[in-house]
Each structure stands twice: as C-alpha cells, then as structure tokens.
Amino acid sequence: MDMRIIHEATEAYKKDASPADEARLGFFEGLFEIQQERAEEAAESMEFDGLGAEEADAAYLAYEPLLGKAPASIDEVKFFGTCKQIADYMAENAGLEEDVASALRAVDWYKLVGSFDLELAGSNPPEFIEGALKDFDGLGIGSELPASVVMMVVAFALRAHIQPKAEKLFASVSKKTKDTHQHERPLACPVCGSPAVASHVAAANGIDGRDREQFCSMCGTVWPFERMRCGVCGTENATRLHYFHVEGDSSHRLQNCDECGQYQRMVFEEDLSIPLSMEVEDVVMAKLDAIALDPRFRAE
C-alpha cells in the first residue's frame, strides 16, 4: 500500500464528508496503517522464492493463481499478532455494539489461529476464508460474536501477510503478457484467485483510449482488464452493459450487466479531483452497493 497516497486521498474526501463518512474513512485509514506495518514486518522473514518469468507468464495466461504455484509462507505467531492487533483496533474504533466489542476483545486469537490451515491461507486465500466461514460454529466462539466480524479480522490480517509475496509474484509476470490484447485478461485475481472488488478506468490516453484495471482487496493486486467488459462474467457485449452514477458524482459509477445480472463499482480517474488510491476508493464506493439494489438503477 502507498500510505502517502492513502493519507492524501483520505484527507481530501474528509473535507466534504458527512460525520459518519468521515469516521468511516478515519477507521479505514488507521486499519491500512496497521496492515502496511504488519506487511513490512512479515516481509522481513518471508521466503521469496517465486516463479521464473516463463512459469509466471504461463500461469497468468492459463488463469492459474500465482500463489497456488508459489504460496506465501505465513508465520503463525506473527499472524496471531496481526489478528490480535486488528481485533483490538476494531473493538475500539469500528463502532460495534459494546457486547460485540467485548466479545471481540475476549477472543483467544492464539488458539484460533492455531486451528487454521495457514498453508491453505497462503496458497488459496478465498478457499481458506470460505472454509473458515463454513466451519465457524466449530471454532468455539460464542454466539454473541457474529462470524462476519471474526472473519473480517482474519481477512484484514491475511491481506498483510500475503501482500509482500503477491507483489513479488505479480512483478514476475512479463509486461508483454500483462499487456497482450490477444488474450482475455483474468476475471479473478491472477495472484490469489479472489474476485475483483472494484475497477479503475484511467484518463484518456491518446489513440489507446482509456485503460482499465481491476483491484483485488484480498492481496492488493491491480491487473489490466478490457475497457468494455463485464468485470463479473466477462461478457464483451457492450449492449448488455449499462453505467449509472449518483447525480453530481460522475467519477464513481456502477457497471450493470444484463448477461449475469451482477454489477461492479468503477472509479473514473478522468473525473476524479483527488489522488487515486484503490484502497480508499473501495471504502468510498461502498455506498454504491446500496444503490445497486435500487431498481431505478437497473436497465429493463
């Protein structure tokens, strides 16, 4: 994460934010600081044996997540520490009900982390999260603490521990392979296999038009994507894609797809007046998820 850009973008958004939005931005700014600090600590002892360019290119073109080829090694003690730090931060700053916050503080993270398959977490993060959610009732956590809150902590911590390896692996894919227009770009994150949470469209770039990138919040990877394509199902039928935005804010839009009935949030840099941070944009565009459910924003 580029904390300088994150701070600049957060402060810019806070100027016109409602008290609730300002508090939310402040919460995530602090969370990002913890994640980046822990990512740097994890990187100090992480094994960075990765993939050669040829193997990385082949996996990218075959839609095989790179972490599956060269997993991130997650230190159990450090991961426990990250979970505990994030849980304590959330209990104090996330605006949780007091009984939920107290239950979160009381979680035995050392025991909980010891029950996790950290090898799976380092090689297939979405499968790890899905499996942990499925087995949540067997983790010994009281009913007063929702599974969503616990797994939010785990997912936030996981970002910190796979981000360093993700950056190295994605860098090993050649620029030529990433830029090729002869091959459909990956729908899921090419590093960890998670779905993109948002999309970024760059400012106009001469004859090449406006480039687009997908953003994965699980590991932080940003990868190139087709400009006119559904970010969920991959259809390139432009007549099936529709774009909506809130009046007065053309920088943040919804791409709705008639083909799959899903949507993706998009930020258009050309209409953005502040520094671009996809981490911050992911927070800001959360309001679009509610808008997406409004039938007025869907094509007939």
N, C-alpha and C positions, 0 to 999 in steps of 0.2 A: 504494500500500500504506500502511496505517496502522501505522507501525513501533511506535508506543506500544502498541497492542493486540497486535501480534505478539510484542513482548517480554513483555508481561504473560501472554499465553496460554502462551508457551513456558516461562517460569519456573514457571507453575502445573503444567504437565504434567511437567516435570522432577522435581518433588518426589516423585512415586510411580513414576518411570520406571526401567526396568532400565538398567544401564550402557550397553548397546547402543542402547536407545531414547533415552537422554539424549544420547549422542554424535550420533545422527542428528538430533535436534531442534536441537542446537547447530550442526551443519553447516548446516542449512537457515536457521537464524536469521541466520548470517553471510552466506549466499547472498542472502537477502532484503534485507539491508542494502546489499550491492553493487548489486543490481538497482534498488533505490529511489534510491540515489545516482546511478547512471548514468541512470535515467529522468529525474531532475531536471536533469541536465546536458544530456540530449538535448532536453528541453523548451525549453531556453533558445534554441536555434537552429531549432526546428521550425516549419514553416509550419502555421498552424492554420485556414487557410481550410477551412471544413467544409460542412455542409449546413444549409439552412433547415429550420424545423420541419416544413413541409408535405412536403418531399422526404424528410426523415428518417423521418417517420411512414409515408409510402408504402412506403419500402424495408423498414421493420420489418414492416409488415403483409403484404408480399409475400415475406417470408423471404429478402430480399436483403442479405447482409452489408454493413454501412455502410462498411467500409474499401474495399470494391470500388467504392463511389461517390466516396469521398474518401480516397485512400490516405495512409498515414503516409510522410513523406519520411525515409529512413534515411541518415544521413551515413556514408559508407564508412569514413572514418578513425575516427570515434567508435565505429562498430560493431566495427571491428577491435580497438580498445582495450578494449571491453567483453568481447569474446570472450577476449582475452589475459588480462584480469584474472580472469575466471571460471575459465578453464582453469588458471591458476596456483593459484587458491584450491582448486579440486577436486583438483589434484595433491597438495596439501599436506594436505587435510582430508577427502577423500571415502573414505579407507580403501582406495584402489586398490592392486593389486599393484604392486610397485616398477617392474617393466618397463613396465607400462601408464602409471604416473605419469610416468616418464621420457619415454616417447613423447609423452605429452600436453604436457609442458613444451617438447618439441622441435618441435611443430607450428609451421609458418610461417603464423601467422594472417593476416598482411597479404596474403600470396599467396592463401591460401584464401578470404578474404573478397572479394578481387578477382575471384574466379571465380564468385561468387554473383550471382544476379539479385535485387538488393535492391529493385527496383521491385515484383517479384512478392512479395517478403517483406513489403512494406508494404501490399499490396493483398489478398493471399490467403495468409496465413501457413501454413495447413495444406497447401496445394498446394506451397508453397515447400519446406517440411520434407519432404514426401513425395518431391518431385523430387530433392532433395539426397540423400536416402537411396538412391533408385533409382540415382543416378549416382555413388554414393560411391566405387566402385572406380576411377573416373576422376579422382579428386581428388588422387592422388599421395601418399596416406597409407599408411604401412607396415602390414603385416598384424598387427603386434603391438598395434595400437590399434583396438579394436572401433568399428564405425560408431556403435553406440548411445552410446558415451562422447562422441565428437566431436559428434554431433547433439544430445546433451543440453546441451553447452556452447552450441551455436548457438541452441537453443530457449530456454534461460535468458537468453541475451543479447537475443534477439528480444523477449521479454517487456518488457524495459526500454525498448526503442526504439519499441514500438507502444503501450505503456500510456498515455502522455500523450494521444495522438490518440484512442485508444479512449475515454478518459474524456470528452473533449470531444464526440465523436460520440454516445455514448450519452445524454449530457445534452441533446442537441438533439432527442431523441425526446420528445414531449409525455407528461406524466404520464397523461393520459386514454388515450392509445394503449397505454401500458405496462400500465395497469390494466384495460383492457377485458376483459370476460368473454364478449363476443360473438364472440371470435376466438381460435382456439387459439394459445397462445404458442409462440414458436420453439423447436424441438428443439435446433438448433445455435446457437452463439453468434451473436446478432444483429449483433455488431460484426465479428468476424473469421471466423466460419463454423466454428470448431472445436467438437467435441463437448464437452458439459459433463463435468467430471471428478468432480463431487460435487454434492450438493443440500443445502439448508438449510431446515429447517422451523421457523418461528418459534413462540414461545409462543402459547398460546390468546389470541385477540383478539376477545372478545365474540361477537356474532352472526355475524361473518365467519369464525369458526373460526381455523385456523392457516394463515398464509400460507407459501408455499414459494418458494424461489429456486434457480436453477441457477447454478453457478460455472464459469467458464472460466479455466483456469490459463494459457492461452496469452497472453491480453491482460488478464486480471484483471476482466473484465466479470461482473457479477452481474445476472441478469434474472428477473422474476417468471414463475412457472410454476404449472400446475394442481396442486392438492394431491394428488388421486388420479389419477395418470397416470404411465405408464412414461417415465422420462427418456431412454430409448434409442429405442424405436419409436413412442412416443406413444399407445399404446392407453389408453383410459379405462375399460376393462372391469375393474372392481375385483376380480372373481372370478379374474382371471388374474394378479393382483399379490399377492406374499407378502413378509412382512417378517421378518427374522431379526436377532438380535443376540447378542453374547457374554454369557454369564451375568455379572451384576453391572455391566454397562455398557449401559444402555438408551438412552443418548444417541447411540450410533453404531450404525446399522443398515444392513442390506442390503435393497434392494428388488429382488426377483427377479421376472422377468416370464415367464410361460408362453408368451406370444404370440411373443416374439422369442428367448427363451432367454438373454437378457442380464441384467445387473444394474447397479444404481447404488448407490454409497455415499451415505448420508444422515446428517446430524447433526441431532438434535432439540434445539433450544435450551432447551425447557422442562425437559429432563433434564440440561442442561449446567450445571456449577457454576463454570465459569471464563469469562473474556471470550471472545467469539466472533471468531475470525479464520479465514476460509476457507482462507487460505494454510497456516496451522498445522494446521487440520483435515484438509487434503489430505494432509499428512505423517503425522498421527496415524492416519488411516483406511487407510493403505497396508496394514496388517495384514488388513484385510477382503478385500483382493484374494485372499489365500491361502485365507481361509475360504470365499470364494465358490466355490472349486473343490472343496470337500468335498461329496460327495453328500448328507450328512446335513442340509445347509442348503438343500436344494432340494426343492421340492414334487414329489410323484409325479404 
